[in-house]
Amino acid sequence: MKALHINTDESRGGAARSANRLYAAQRIVGTDARMLVLRRSTRDPNVDSVPLNRLQRLIRRRVIHLDRPSKRAYPEYRGGDWSTGRVSTPVLGYLERARPDVVNLHWLGGGMLSVEALARIRAPIVWTLHDMWAVTGGCHYAGSCVLYRTGCGSCPQLRSTQPRDISASTWERKRRSWRDLNLTIVTPSRWLADIVKESPILGGYRTEVIPNAIDTQVFRPFNAAFARDVLRLPQDKTLILFGAQHIDDERKGFAYLSKALALLPERDDVELVLFGVSQPVLETNLKAHHVGTIDNDQLLALLYSAADVFVAPSVQDNLPNTVMEALTCGTPSVGFHIGGMPDLIDHQQSGYLARPLDAEDLAHGISWSLANRAALGEHARAEAVSRYDSMQIAARYVGLYTEIIGDRFGRVS
């Protein structure tokens, strides 16, 4: 069976890491899996970059701005992940030559694949959704907005008051283009599955919940003293860990962590460890160690093992890799009871689920988890291995591929 995974990046960002781990695990279990990306970051011979000749590269540079909202039309738009799906790379030509049995789509932002080009894929499609973009008028996470349920328009992220703005037209392009696809949806979390099922765009298609995959031999508990020695972190401190690709991404909720830390009982043995881009300002005098961006999985596993608790106070999230990685390393995790967090954290068994956006309860959850670290860590590791091991997840996907390859349409009757 030939399976082709398509994602904008090979390994940069959460969706890319998830897609890459799944593709690699499928090769181990015997599937002829490959990956097609716009931006490569390794020399993996089974990962191809979209072939672009000189003229295509020139044209792309001229039109890539069309994948973002126009600053002229929406001057109050502050940036962030928002894609119109109007720009595409020559993926279809690659597919004609490669002829995969199944195409597994992932994150397609940055002009990887347009709304209309996606509809022209002939092979059976499995689309693993890593955020909400497929069901919205352009945003990747809608926050408190629910206009994606009825057609978008007056987009709050664009600061738009126009009912027929670009979010409404993008939403309608998706609804019109994706009516009759050979498509099966996979969501890593139950939260996102529920959103898809109520969507006028994709709600009619079969939707399966399959979590992201993780290599439980790479992400495993290490001796904390050894891990701290390697990372040059203090041996005699209680370490609270927070990390994200961009620490200052409002959706990742660092502001709530900062407030929670200020509410913790005063202890001179507690310090904070941060990984990711940027160094935020704390609302407390707590000492912080910023270790920068870590792309190496082995070093990440050491970092999680060095910590006493991992905190992920996202205000909206699917199934964040950081939480899965921390739990697999036996590190208790604390987050809000939002999105896919309940799929990951077993409340008061592998960590703590605080009341949504309640910094005081988040602080309580951190203190409680630190006090119960040993028992929580054992449960976290055992459950992560049983739920997310990459070989198990790869086999589930292969079973799904086998089931749908002979079907003409994945739409629910």
Disulfide bonds with the S-S distance in Angstrom:
none
